[in-house]
Each structure stands twice: as C-alpha cells, then as structure tokens.
Amino acid sequence: MQVLEFPSVAVIAGENAVAVTQLPPVWQDIAQGTVKTGLCNPQIYVEMAQLFLYKLEQGDVDLFNERPELTHLKPSFCQLFGQLARETLEFYGHDFMTHHYPNFAEILQELESYGSDYADEIKVAKIGLELFDEFGYELPASFYHVHLAPIYRDHVFEERALRFDKRDIEHKRPWDAMLHACKVFAMQMKVQSIASKYGFTYQHGCGCNSHLSAIDLSQGKFEYELSPEKRDRWIRSFIWTAWYEYAFFAIVPNTSYLV
C-alpha cells in the first residue's frame, strides 16, 4: 500500500481531522481506490472518517468544549473512545466493500422457487431491492442485511431483541446501528414509504427489538421522496449517526425490562 503524504492534522470544512495516513489501513485503501467499493464519491466518506476519528481520539466533543471542569477526564475518554472509533471505522471500511452486499436477484429467485407460502418473504426481498435501487452503495451492506433479516426468522413478523437474542448476536452491533441511524427522519420516511407499498412497516424499539408489522394495504401506503437538494446531506447524517451508534453500542445502558 502506497503511503500518502499528509500532515499529522488535516483541516476539513474548518475542523481538525486526522490525516489519511492515520486512518485504519482499509480507509487508506479506500482513499487510494485500491479496494472494490461502489462509492460514487469515496472522498466524502474518507473525510468523514478523518473527522470522526479525530473527534473521538482527541476528545473534540461538546462535553469537554463546554464543560472545562471535566478536562481531567479527557485523557480517559480519548483512550476509550479512540479505540471504539477505530473499531467502528474498521468495520464500516469493510462493510462498504461490494462483496459484502446481498445478492438480491439470487435471494428473490430462491424465495420464488418455494412458491406462494413464501409470499411475505418475497415482499421483504423486494423491499430490500427497492432500497438498494434507491441508495445503492452509498449506504453500507449492513443497512440492507438488517432490512432483509425478517426473511430468515421463523416468520417475517417475528420480533427479536437484538441485544438479547442469541440467534442474532453476531449482527447486533451493526444492525442496531443501522436501525438507530434512521433517527435521520428523512431516511426513515423513505424506508417506510417503500415498505408500505408491500403492506409492511419496520419497527424498532429502545429495547433494541426489531420486527415487521402488517399495515392495511388500502389505508397504509404512502409516497415519500428524498429532496434532491438535501439528499447528500441526509445520507452523510445517516452514516455519521450509524458510526457513533456503532461506537457507543456497548456503553449504552440496556435492560431486558424494555423488551
């Protein structure tokens, strides 16, 4: 891998950021275009990674910027959250590689071969395909996998608590991050509008339980389009939110009382 020559601290949009050479190797590869991603503009994602890592490794957050009496805690914060930031970027750097994305055509073909008993599963697969048609490789692979997850449950309406259900334990951190990133409401609206065409809505609660619910086909369908002027900003906000949700997953207090 060719070493990129950058100063130790970069400035992006008027804010401090780490140099590309300080990013995890997978992001240096993305910056150089030596790994296969489908990103139309990888520079945007690389710059977000530079900012994200700097803010958590250096404690450049409101907690310390606005509360100087807590400065003595900053070194511990940086040590912990810097590590979590690197874990996050390592995961998503690989999650953007094209071979991690679902093969929607293959999934649909297999489900259709099972016949009418799998009508609901086919609908879920078509939702996933429409989401991919909308966002493509701009969103990471785990976004599509979590929305396809109901296909692989006992039935598509089965509810699972991601933090506590051992069947999804290997996916709980990235899947929960994707679902929580839908707090970027325009993205949530687009997901739900596509799901509503098939009579479904996606549900996710604070106990990290996720499931599909049926809605009335004639009453529940609605149309929603992302504003072209704001689309890129919403996608960036979604990615940023997913990253900090992934980073903070293990320190969020959780209880089965919510399930």
C-alpha positions as protocol buffer text, in pm:
chain_id: "A"
residue {
  index: 1
  type: MET
  ca { x: 0 y: 0 z: 0 }
}
residue {
  index: 2
  type: GLN
  ca { x: 139 y: 338 z: -101 }
}
residue {
  index: 3
  type: VAL
  ca { x: 186 y: 578 z: 190 }
}
residue {
  index: 4
  type: LEU
  ca { x: 2 y: 906 z: 142 }
}
residue {
  index: 5
  type: GLU
  ca { x: 197 y: 1214 z: 244 }
}
residue {
  index: 6
  type: PHE
  ca { x: -25 y: 1435 z: 461 }
}
residue {
  index: 7
  type: PRO
  ca { x: 43 y: 1648 z: 769 }
}
residue {
  index: 8
  type: SER
  ca { x: -46 y: 1492 z: 1104 }
}
residue {
  index: 9
  type: VAL
  ca { x: -354 y: 1712 z: 1142 }
}
residue {
  index: 10
  type: ALA
  ca { x: -576 y: 1798 z: 848 }
}
residue {
  index: 11
  type: VAL
  ca { x: -843 y: 2067 z: 830 }
}
residue {
  index: 12
  type: ILE
  ca { x: -1174 y: 1969 z: 671 }
}
residue {
  index: 13
  type: ALA
  ca { x: -1464 y: 2214 z: 648 }
}
residue {
  index: 14
  type: GLY
  ca { x: -1285 y: 2431 z: 903 }
}
residue {
  index: 15
  type: GLU
  ca { x: -1249 y: 2149 z: 1157 }
}
residue {
  index: 16
  type: ASN
  ca { x: -949 y: 1946 z: 1268 }
}
residue {
  index: 17
  type: ALA
  ca { x: -924 y: 1592 z: 1137 }
}
residue {
  index: 18
  type: VAL
  ca { x: -665 y: 1317 z: 1135 }
}
residue {
  index: 19
  type: ALA
  ca { x: -450 y: 1272 z: 828 }
}
residue {
  index: 20
  type: VAL
  ca { x: -543 y: 994 z: 587 }
}
residue {
  index: 21
  type: THR
  ca { x: -226 y: 811 z: 693 }
}
residue {
  index: 22
  type: GLN
  ca { x: -364 y: 788 z: 1048 }
}
residue {
  index: 23
  type: LEU
  ca { x: -683 y: 613 z: 940 }
}
residue {
  index: 24
  type: PRO
  ca { x: -718 y: 233 z: 963 }
}
residue {
  index: 25
  type: PRO
  ca { x: -549 y: 71 z: 659 }
}
residue {
  index: 26
  type: VAL
  ca { x: -880 y: -17 z: 493 }
}
residue {
  index: 27
  type: TRP
  ca { x: -968 y: 354 z: 475 }
}
residue {
  index: 28
  type: GLN
  ca { x: -629 y: 438 z: 332 }
}
residue {
  index: 29
  type: ASP
  ca { x: -703 y: 177 z: 65 }
}
residue {
  index: 30
  type: ILE
  ca { x: -1044 y: 333 z: 0 }
}
residue {
  index: 31
  type: ALA
  ca { x: -877 y: 673 z: -34 }
}
residue {
  index: 32
  type: GLN
  ca { x: -640 y: 532 z: -295 }
}
residue {
  index: 33
  type: GLY
  ca { x: -909 y: 334 z: -475 }
}
residue {
  index: 34
  type: THR
  ca { x: -727 y: 4 z: -428 }
}
residue {
  index: 35
  type: VAL
  ca { x: -1027 y: -184 z: -283 }
}
residue {
  index: 36
  type: LYS
  ca { x: -1357 y: -253 z: -456 }
}
residue {
  index: 37
  type: THR
  ca { x: -1635 y: -34 z: -324 }
}
residue {
  index: 38
  type: GLY
  ca { x: -1928 y: 108 z: -513 }
}
residue {
  index: 39
  type: LEU
  ca { x: -1892 y: 456 z: -363 }
}
residue {
  index: 40
  type: CYS
  ca { x: -1952 y: 727 z: -623 }
}
residue {
  index: 41
  type: ASN
  ca { x: -1750 y: 982 z: -426 }
}
residue {
  index: 42
  type: PRO
  ca { x: -1527 y: 799 z: -176 }
}
residue {
  index: 43
  type: GLN
  ca { x: -1353 y: 1123 z: -77 }
}
residue {
  index: 44
  type: ILE
  ca { x: -1663 y: 1230 z: 115 }
}
residue {
  index: 45
  type: TYR
  ca { x: -1660 y: 911 z: 320 }
}
residue {
  index: 46
  type: VAL
  ca { x: -1285 y: 929 z: 378 }
}
residue {
  index: 47
  type: GLU
  ca { x: -1314 y: 1287 z: 502 }
}
residue {
  index: 48
  type: MET
  ca { x: -1596 y: 1186 z: 737 }
}
residue {
  index: 49
  type: ALA
  ca { x: -1373 y: 909 z: 870 }
}
residue {
  index: 50
  type: GLN
  ca { x: -1091 y: 1160 z: 926 }
}
residue {
  index: 51
  type: LEU
  ca { x: -1323 y: 1389 z: 1123 }
}
residue {
  index: 52
  type: PHE
  ca { x: -1484 y: 1106 z: 1318 }
}
residue {
  index: 53
  type: LEU
  ca { x: -1154 y: 959 z: 1433 }
}
residue {
  index: 54
  type: TYR
  ca { x: -1010 y: 1296 z: 1532 }
}
residue {
  index: 55
  type: LYS
  ca { x: -1311 y: 1395 z: 1741 }
}
residue {
  index: 56
  type: LEU
  ca { x: -1310 y: 1075 z: 1944 }
}
residue {
  index: 57
  type: GLU
  ca { x: -933 y: 1027 z: 1971 }
}
residue {
  index: 58
  type: GLN
  ca { x: -880 y: 1390 z: 2073 }
}
residue {
  index: 59
  type: GLY
  ca { x: -1197 y: 1441 z: 2277 }
}
residue {
  index: 60
  type: ASP
  ca { x: -1318 y: 1717 z: 2048 }
}
residue {
  index: 61
  type: VAL
  ca { x: -1676 y: 1693 z: 2175 }
}
residue {
  index: 62
  type: ASP
  ca { x: -1918 y: 1930 z: 2346 }
}
residue {
  index: 63
  type: LEU
  ca { x: -1870 y: 1757 z: 2681 }
}
residue {
  index: 64
  type: PHE
  ca { x: -1519 y: 1898 z: 2711 }
}
residue {
  index: 65
  type: ASN
  ca { x: -1558 y: 2205 z: 2491 }
}
residue {
  index: 66
  type: GLU
  ca { x: -1845 y: 2335 z: 2705 }
}
residue {
  index: 67
  type: ARG
  ca { x: -1754 y: 2196 z: 3049 }
}
residue {
  index: 68
  type: PRO
  ca { x: -1391 y: 2278 z: 3131 }
}
residue {
  index: 69
  type: GLU
  ca { x: -1432 y: 2139 z: 3484 }
}
residue {
  index: 70
  type: LEU
  ca { x: -1431 y: 1791 z: 3325 }
}
residue {
  index: 71
  type: THR
  ca { x: -1099 y: 1838 z: 3144 }
}
residue {
  index: 72
  type: HIS
  ca { x: -924 y: 1598 z: 3383 }
}
residue {
  index: 73
  type: LEU
  ca { x: -1140 y: 1317 z: 3241 }
}
residue {
  index: 74
  type: LYS
  ca { x: -1042 y: 1386 z: 2882 }
}
residue {
  index: 75
  type: PRO
  ca { x: -739 y: 1151 z: 2862 }
}
residue {
  index: 76
  type: SER
  ca { x: -950 y: 854 z: 2974 }
}
residue {
  index: 77
  type: PHE
  ca { x: -1224 y: 950 z: 2731 }
}
residue {
  index: 78
  type: CYS
  ca { x: -978 y: 970 z: 2443 }
}
residue {
  index: 79
  type: GLN
  ca { x: -823 y: 635 z: 2526 }
}
residue {
  index: 80
  type: LEU
  ca { x: -1159 y: 456 z: 2538 }
}
residue {
  index: 81
  type: PHE
  ca { x: -1345 y: 631 z: 2259 }
}
residue {
  index: 82
  type: GLY
  ca { x: -1044 y: 648 z: 2032 }
}
residue {
  index: 83
  type: GLN
  ca { x: -1033 y: 269 z: 2043 }
}
residue {
  index: 84
  type: LEU
  ca { x: -1408 y: 245 z: 1978 }
}
residue {
  index: 85
  type: ALA
  ca { x: -1377 y: 487 z: 1686 }
}
residue {
  index: 86
  type: ARG
  ca { x: -1108 y: 273 z: 1527 }
}
residue {
  index: 87
  type: GLU
  ca { x: -1321 y: -40 z: 1571 }
}
residue {
  index: 88
  type: THR
  ca { x: -1610 y: 142 z: 1406 }
}
residue {
  index: 89
  type: LEU
  ca { x: -1412 y: 260 z: 1106 }
}
residue {
  index: 90
  type: GLU
  ca { x: -1251 y: -81 z: 1065 }
}
residue {
  index: 91
  type: PHE
  ca { x: -1594 y: -245 z: 1047 }
}
residue {
  index: 92
  type: TYR
  ca { x: -1751 y: 5 z: 808 }
}
residue {
  index: 93
  type: GLY
  ca { x: -1447 y: 24 z: 585 }
}
residue {
  index: 94
  type: HIS
  ca { x: -1503 y: -343 z: 508 }
}
residue {
  index: 95
  type: ASP
  ca { x: -1883 y: -312 z: 511 }
}
residue {
  index: 96
  type: PHE
  ca { x: -1862 y: -80 z: 210 }
}
residue {
  index: 97
  type: MET
  ca { x: -1683 y: -344 z: 2 }
}
residue {
  index: 98
  type: THR
  ca { x: -1911 y: -469 z: -273 }
}
residue {
  index: 99
  type: HIS
  ca { x: -1875 y: -839 z: -194 }
}
residue {
  index: 100
  type: HIS
  ca { x: -2046 y: -788 z: 143 }
}
residue {
  index: 101
  type: TYR
  ca { x: -2373 y: -670 z: -13 }
}
residue {
  index: 102
  type: PRO
  ca { x: -2669 y: -906 z: -58 }
}
residue {
  index: 103
  type: ASN
  ca { x: -2725 y: -1069 z: -395 }
}
residue {
  index: 104
  type: PHE
  ca { x: -3085 y: -958 z: -433 }
}
residue {
  index: 105
  type: ALA
  ca { x: -3150 y: -1144 z: -758 }
}
residue {
  index: 106
  type: GLU
  ca { x: -3030 y: -1470 z: -605 }
}
residue {
  index: 107
  type: ILE
  ca { x: -3237 y: -1418 z: -290 }
}
residue {
  index: 108
  type: LEU
  ca { x: -3552 y: -1342 z: -488 }
}
residue {
  index: 109
  type: GLN
  ca { x: -3502 y: -1638 z: -720 }
}
residue {
  index: 110
  type: GLU
  ca { x: -3462 y: -1876 z: -428 }
}
residue {
  index: 111
  type: LEU
  ca { x: -3770 y: -1745 z: -245 }
}
residue {
  index: 112
  type: GLU
  ca { x: -3985 y: -1754 z: -557 }
}
residue {
  index: 113
  type: SER
  ca { x: -3887 y: -2116 z: -611 }
}
residue {
  index: 114
  type: TYR
  ca { x: -4055 y: -2202 z: -279 }
}
residue {
  index: 115
  type: GLY
  ca { x: -4397 y: -2094 z: -406 }
}
residue {
  index: 116
  type: SER
  ca { x: -4686 y: -1898 z: -258 }
}
residue {
  index: 117
  type: ASP
  ca { x: -4611 y: -1999 z: 101 }
}
residue {
  index: 118
  type: TYR
  ca { x: -4323 y: -1752 z: 88 }
}
residue {
  index: 119
  type: ALA
  ca { x: -4523 y: -1455 z: -42 }
}
residue {
  index: 120
  type: ASP
  ca { x: -4436 y: -1237 z: 258 }
}
residue {
  index: 121
  type: GLU
  ca { x: -4067 y: -1324 z: 237 }
}
residue {
  index: 122
  type: ILE
  ca { x: -4071 y: -1230 z: -131 }
}
residue {
  index: 123
  type: LYS
  ca { x: -4219 y: -892 z: -40 }
}
residue {
  index: 124
  type: VAL
  ca { x: -3939 y: -832 z: 211 }
}
residue {
  index: 125
  type: ALA
  ca { x: -3680 y: -919 z: -53 }
}
residue {
  index: 126
  type: LYS
  ca { x: -3844 y: -674 z: -293 }
}
residue {
  index: 127
  type: ILE
  ca { x: -3832 y: -405 z: -25 }
}
residue {
  index: 128
  type: GLY
  ca { x: -3460 y: -469 z: 8 }
}
residue {
  index: 129
  type: LEU
  ca { x: -3414 y: -450 z: -367 }
}
residue {
  index: 130
  type: GLU
  ca { x: -3604 y: -119 z: -386 }
}
residue {
  index: 131
  type: LEU
  ca { x: -3392 y: 19 z: -104 }
}
residue {
  index: 132
  type: PHE
  ca { x: -3081 y: -78 z: -298 }
}
residue {
  index: 133
  type: ASP
  ca { x: -3222 y: 81 z: -613 }
}
residue {
  index: 134
  type: GLU
  ca { x: -3271 y: 399 z: -411 }
}
residue {
  index: 135
  type: PHE
  ca { x: -2941 y: 415 z: -220 }
}
residue {
  index: 136
  type: GLY
  ca { x: -2710 y: 163 z: -386 }
}
residue {
  index: 137
  type: TYR
  ca { x: -2360 y: 153 z: -243 }
}
residue {
  index: 138
  type: GLU
  ca { x: -2400 y: 492 z: -76 }
}
residue {
  index: 139
  type: LEU
  ca { x: -2515 y: 303 z: 235 }
}
residue {
  index: 140
  type: PRO
  ca { x: -2319 y: 12 z: 387 }
}
residue {
  index: 141
  type: ALA
  ca { x: -2405 y: -353 z: 335 }
}
residue {
  index: 142
  type: SER
  ca { x: -2540 y: -394 z: 688 }
}
residue {
  index: 143
  type: PHE
  ca { x: -2820 y: -148 z: 606 }
}
residue {
  index: 144
  type: TYR
  ca { x: -2959 y: -396 z: 354 }
}
residue {
  index: 145
  type: HIS
  ca { x: -2893 y: -705 z: 562 }
}
residue {
  index: 146
  type: VAL
  ca { x: -3092 y: -573 z: 859 }
}
residue {
  index: 147
  type: HIS
  ca { x: -3389 y: -492 z: 636 }
}
residue {
  index: 148
  type: LEU
  ca { x: -3375 y: -840 z: 485 }
}
residue {
  index: 149
  type: ALA
  ca { x: -3346 y: -1004 z: 829 }
}
residue {
  index: 150
  type: PRO
  ca { x: -3720 y: -1090 z: 864 }
}
residue {
  index: 151
  type: ILE
  ca { x: -3681 y: -1336 z: 575 }
}
residue {
  index: 152
  type: TYR
  ca { x: -3460 y: -1558 z: 787 }
}
residue {
  index: 153
  type: ARG
  ca { x: -3675 y: -1564 z: 1100 }
}
residue {
  index: 154
  type: ASP
  ca { x: -3942 y: -1819 z: 1189 }
}
residue {
  index: 155
  type: HIS
  ca { x: -4190 y: -1584 z: 1020 }
}
residue {
  index: 156
  type: VAL
  ca { x: -4149 y: -1232 z: 887 }
}
residue {
  index: 157
  type: PHE
  ca { x: -4338 y: -1076 z: 1179 }
}
residue {
  index: 158
  type: GLU
  ca { x: -4126 y: -1241 z: 1448 }
}
residue {
  index: 159
  type: GLU
  ca { x: -3993 y: -984 z: 1693 }
}
residue {
  index: 160
  type: ARG
  ca { x: -3636 y: -1016 z: 1817 }
}
residue {
  index: 161
  type: ALA
  ca { x: -3444 y: -813 z: 2072 }
}
residue {
  index: 162
  type: LEU
  ca { x: -3108 y: -770 z: 1904 }
}
residue {
  index: 163
  type: ARG
  ca { x: -2916 y: -719 z: 2228 }
}
residue {
  index: 164
  type: PHE
  ca { x: -3053 y: -1031 z: 2393 }
}
residue {
  index: 165
  type: ASP
  ca { x: -3148 y: -1283 z: 2124 }
}
residue {
  index: 166
  type: LYS
  ca { x: -2857 y: -1522 z: 2072 }
}
residue {
  index: 167
  type: ARG
  ca { x: -2968 y: -1602 z: 1718 }
}
residue {
  index: 168
  type: ASP
  ca { x: -2870 y: -1253 z: 1601 }
}
residue {
  index: 169
  type: ILE
  ca { x: -2584 y: -1195 z: 1841 }
}
residue {
  index: 170
  type: GLU
  ca { x: -2316 y: -1167 z: 1571 }
}
residue {
  index: 171
  type: HIS
  ca { x: -2512 y: -892 z: 1396 }
}
residue {
  index: 172
  type: LYS
  ca { x: -2646 y: -699 z: 1693 }
}
residue {
  index: 173
  type: ARG
  ca { x: -2399 y: -411 z: 1689 }
}
residue {
  index: 174
  type: PRO
  ca { x: -2409 y: -317 z: 1317 }
}
residue {
  index: 175
  type: TRP
  ca { x: -2778 y: -393 z: 1274 }
}
residue {
  index: 176
  type: ASP
  ca { x: -2876 y: -186 z: 1575 }
}
residue {
  index: 177
  type: ALA
  ca { x: -2659 y: 100 z: 1448 }
}
residue {
  index: 178
  type: MET
  ca { x: -2840 y: 94 z: 1113 }
}
residue {
  index: 179
  type: LEU
  ca { x: -3180 y: 99 z: 1278 }
}
residue {
  index: 180
  type: HIS
  ca { x: -3086 y: 380 z: 1517 }
}
residue {
  index: 181
  type: ALA
  ca { x: -2942 y: 583 z: 1230 }
}
residue {
  index: 182
  type: CYS
  ca { x: -3298 y: 604 z: 1099 }
}
residue {
  index: 183
  type: LYS
  ca { x: -3343 y: 883 z: 1353 }
}
residue {
  index: 184
  type: VAL
  ca { x: -3239 y: 1084 z: 1047 }
}
residue {
  index: 185
  type: PHE
  ca { x: -3606 y: 1111 z: 979 }
}
residue {
  index: 186
  type: ALA
  ca { x: -3600 y: 1165 z: 603 }
}
residue {
  index: 187
  type: MET
  ca { x: -3419 y: 832 z: 567 }
}
residue {
  index: 188
  type: GLN
  ca { x: -3673 y: 664 z: 795 }
}
residue {
  index: 189
  type: MET
  ca { x: -3957 y: 807 z: 589 }
}
residue {
  index: 190
  type: LYS
  ca { x: -3810 y: 670 z: 268 }
}
residue {
  index: 191
  type: VAL
  ca { x: -3764 y: 323 z: 417 }
}
residue {
  index: 192
  type: GLN
  ca { x: -4119 y: 319 z: 550 }
}
residue {
  index: 193
  type: SER
  ca { x: -4267 y: 451 z: 225 }
}
residue {
  index: 194
  type: ILE
  ca { x: -4109 y: 165 z: 31 }
}
residue {
  index: 195
  type: ALA
  ca { x: -4217 y: -91 z: 293 }
}
residue {
  index: 196
  type: SER
  ca { x: -4571 y: 47 z: 291 }
}
residue {
  index: 197
  type: LYS
  ca { x: -4609 y: -44 z: -77 }
}
residue {
  index: 198
  type: TYR
  ca { x: -4593 y: -407 z: 32 }
}
residue {
  index: 199
  type: GLY
  ca { x: -4820 y: -365 z: 333 }
}
residue {
  index: 200
  type: PHE
  ca { x: -4541 y: -353 z: 592 }
}
residue {
  index: 201
  type: THR
  ca { x: -4373 y: -112 z: 829 }
}
residue {
  index: 202
  type: TYR
  ca { x: -4043 y: -159 z: 1012 }
}
residue {
  index: 203
  type: GLN
  ca { x: -4045 y: -128 z: 1391 }
}
residue {
  index: 204
  type: HIS
  ca { x: -3753 y: -72 z: 1626 }
}
residue {
  index: 205
  type: GLY
  ca { x: -3783 y: -7 z: 1998 }
}
residue {
  index: 206
  type: CYS
  ca { x: -3549 y: 121 z: 2266 }
}
residue {
  index: 207
  type: GLY
  ca { x: -3503 y: -235 z: 2390 }
}
residue {
  index: 208
  type: CYS
  ca { x: -3332 y: -295 z: 2055 }
}
residue {
  index: 209
  type: ASN
  ca { x: -3621 y: -514 z: 1949 }
}
residue {
  index: 210
  type: SER
  ca { x: -3688 y: -510 z: 1576 }
}
residue {
  index: 211
  type: HIS
  ca { x: -3963 y: -657 z: 1362 }
}
residue {
  index: 212
  type: LEU
  ca { x: -4202 y: -602 z: 1076 }
}
residue {
  index: 213
  type: SER
  ca { x: -4565 y: -516 z: 1130 }
}
residue {
  index: 214
  type: ALA
  ca { x: -4851 y: -553 z: 886 }
}
residue {
  index: 215
  type: ILE
  ca { x: -5049 y: -245 z: 787 }
}
residue {
  index: 216
  type: ASP
  ca { x: -5371 y: -207 z: 595 }
}
residue {
  index: 217
  type: LEU
  ca { x: -5281 y: -206 z: 227 }
}
residue {
  index: 218
  type: SER
  ca { x: -5552 y: 37 z: 124 }
}
residue {
  index: 219
  type: GLN
  ca { x: -5501 y: 279 z: 413 }
}
residue {
  index: 220
  type: GLY
  ca { x: -5134 y: 249 z: 494 }
}
residue {
  index: 221
  type: LYS
  ca { x: -4949 y: 310 z: 166 }
}
residue {
  index: 222
  type: PHE
  ca { x: -4783 y: 649 z: 126 }
}
residue {
  index: 223
  type: GLU
  ca { x: -4530 y: 807 z: -107 }
}
residue {
  index: 224
  type: TYR
  ca { x: -4218 y: 990 z: 5 }
}
residue {
  index: 225
  type: GLU
  ca { x: -3925 y: 1116 z: -200 }
}
residue {
  index: 226
  type: LEU
  ca { x: -3596 y: 1250 z: -73 }
}
residue {
  index: 227
  type: SER
  ca { x: -3537 y: 1613 z: -159 }
}
residue {
  index: 228
  type: PRO
  ca { x: -3265 y: 1621 z: -428 }
}
residue {
  index: 229
  type: GLU
  ca { x: -3118 y: 1934 z: -267 }
}
residue {
  index: 230
  type: LYS
  ca { x: -3083 y: 1766 z: 73 }
}
residue {
  index: 231
  type: ARG
  ca { x: -3028 y: 1403 z: -26 }
}
residue {
  index: 232
  type: ASP
  ca { x: -2648 y: 1401 z: 10 }
}
residue {
  index: 233
  type: ARG
  ca { x: -2664 y: 1578 z: 345 }
}
residue {
  index: 234
  type: TRP
  ca { x: -2917 y: 1328 z: 479 }
}
residue {
  index: 235
  type: ILE
  ca { x: -2704 y: 1035 z: 366 }
}
residue {
  index: 236
  type: ARG
  ca { x: -2397 y: 1187 z: 534 }
}
residue {
  index: 237
  type: SER
  ca { x: -2600 y: 1240 z: 851 }
}
residue {
  index: 238
  type: PHE
  ca { x: -2720 y: 880 z: 836 }
}
residue {
  index: 239
  type: ILE
  ca { x: -2365 y: 745 z: 803 }
}
residue {
  index: 240
  type: TRP
  ca { x: -2232 y: 968 z: 1082 }
}
residue {
  index: 241
  type: THR
  ca { x: -2516 y: 862 z: 1313 }
}
residue {
  index: 242
  type: ALA
  ca { x: -2461 y: 494 z: 1234 }
}
residue {
  index: 243
  type: TRP
  ca { x: -2092 y: 531 z: 1316 }
}
residue {
  index: 244
  type: TYR
  ca { x: -2141 y: 680 z: 1661 }
}
residue {
  index: 245
  type: GLU
  ca { x: -2425 y: 438 z: 1736 }
}
residue {
  index: 246
  type: TYR
  ca { x: -2190 y: 150 z: 1648 }
}
residue {
  index: 247
  type: ALA
  ca { x: -1910 y: 301 z: 1857 }
}
residue {
  index: 248
  type: PHE
  ca { x: -2128 y: 362 z: 2162 }
}
residue {
  index: 249
  type: PHE
  ca { x: -2328 y: 37 z: 2142 }
}
residue {
  index: 250
  type: ALA
  ca { x: -2155 y: -142 z: 2429 }
}
residue {
  index: 251
  type: ILE
  ca { x: -2170 y: 153 z: 2669 }
}
residue {
  index: 252
  type: VAL
  ca { x: -2540 y: 232 z: 2626 }
}
residue {
  index: 253
  type: PRO
  ca { x: -2722 y: 113 z: 2940 }
}
residue {
  index: 254
  type: ASN
  ca { x: -2964 y: -161 z: 2844 }
}
residue {
  index: 255
  type: THR
  ca { x: -3214 y: -375 z: 3027 }
}
residue {
  index: 256
  type: SER
  ca { x: -3445 y: -659 z: 2932 }
}
residue {
  index: 257
  type: TYR
  ca { x: -3714 y: -462 z: 3119 }
}
residue {
  index: 258
  type: LEU
  ca { x: -3772 y: -278 z: 2789 }
}
residue {
  index: 259
  type: VAL
  ca { x: -3823 y: -593 z: 2584 }
}
